[in-house]
Amino acid sequence: MNAALLAGGLSSRFGGQKSLVEWRGKPLVQVVTHRLKSLFGRVMVVTDDPLRYGFLDVVAVRDIEPGLGPLGGLMTALYHATSDQVFLRGCDMPLINEGLVSFMRERAAGKPALVPEAFGALQPLCAIYSKSALREVERMVKEGDMAITRVVRRVRGAVLSEEETRAFDPELVSFLSFNSKKELQALKMRFEGEG
């Protein structure tokens, strides 16, 4: 299975490149891709500027259609995937629970998508999508339906309940992200020593 890390352009709410903030003394994207490489056979970074990530030991692919947000990133990841399924991850989610990822891989077998629930909502940026979902994702883009949370329903995928998710990740740390420097600082203070 491939893994794809979405590292799009500038975040207006954050005020810069989230993927390049420092985490454990290195760019966050480097820390997360290193962790993903220990779990998946092939890791790619989906971005508006592949040259920005030339320092990484992973494949960097350019958004097929820049500016489409996470749904465009998913479309690009599925297009470039060399496996039947892709684990999709947002670049601003520094913590990865290996047990949860393993369980998700088992549960995703044969499904067009598997999206976990956490904090009472779907978590489409820590999910598994099949290449078979690509056609429907492309249709959503053409229709202007850019809500990545609707992919799982449109492809008739499965949802991993919050109860099942918490069995592996009781505090749901796999889904913590940041949209401001203050939120980043809070995550660092609490978790920077963990993976």
C-alpha positions, 0 to 999 in steps of 0.5 A: 500500500502507498501512503500519500502526505498532502503538503499543499501550498501556503496555509492562510490561517497558519500564515505559512507552510505547515509542512516545513515547521520544525518538529523535533529539530527537523521539518515536520514533513521529514519527520512524518514521511520517515514514520510513514516509510516505516509503515508503507512500501511507497510514500509520496508527498502531494504538493503544488511545488515538488522541488520544495521537497527535494531534500526528502527521500520520497517521491514528490508529485505535483497536484494535477489541478492546483488549488483544489484543496484536499480533494484535489490532493486525493485525486493526485494521490490516487492517480499516481498510486502504484498500489490498489489502495492509498493511506492519505494523511494531512501534513499537519497531523504529526502523530501516527498510531501504528496499531490504528494504521494496521487495523485500518489496513485490515478493515480496508481490504476490498473497500473503496474507502475506509474513513475513521470517525474521531471527535464526532466527525469523519477524518478523511485526512487519515483514511484509506482510499482505493484507486477504484474511487478515482473516477468518482473523485474526478466526477466530484471535482467536475461537479464542484463538490469539493468536500472530501468528507463526502467521498466515503458516501459517494464511493459507498465506502466504510466508516470506522466508528469512533468506538473502534478508532478509540480501541487503538488510539484512546485519546485520538492523537492520530487526528490532532492537527494545527491551524495556528502557531498557538495550536502548533505550540500546544501540540509541541508542548504535549507531544513532541517527544512522541511519534 
